């Protein structure tokens, strides 16, 4: 679900962190 900054590496890294956080939240 990369709606913005799909070609920005910084945004991609941020999205990765967010996805990881979401996964952890779902895991709990």
Secondary structure, DSSP 8 states (H G I E B T S, - for coil): ---S-TT-HHHHHHHHHHHHHHHHHHH-
